[in-house]
Amino acid sequence: MRKTAKFLTTASAVFMLLGAAALTPTVAMAVDDELAAKGKKIAENRKKGNCFTCHSYTGVHLPGNMGPALNGVSKRKSRKEIYDQIWDATKANPNSTMPPFGKHEVLSKKDINAITEWVLTL
């Protein structure tokens, strides 16, 4: 009798968790594929973005590990938050080692928009 009650309690807990996971909303953002392709080129350009020096993401060879992985970042941050992070990471974290690409005019707004679009595809 005890084994059955324990099994039923465990099984109901598992089903409740699975049900909660199924109800978790997922947000799909529309992405401009052409702009994202440009963003990838800028991000992987050693004289511009050079993102793979610090970040890992799908398809990169010998990525860095100083910054967080970029895969799935669109599930954690909005388009604006991603753009703002690239523009000036020190706003969110004054101790960030990420260069403020926009603030220091390393990248243009157009370049940062393209990289943001690319990050949303990861």
Summary of the structure (lengths in Angstrom):
residues: 122
radius of gyration: 19.9
end to end distance: 49.7
largest distance: 70.5
contacts: 301
relative contact order: 0.16
helix: 49%
strand: 0%
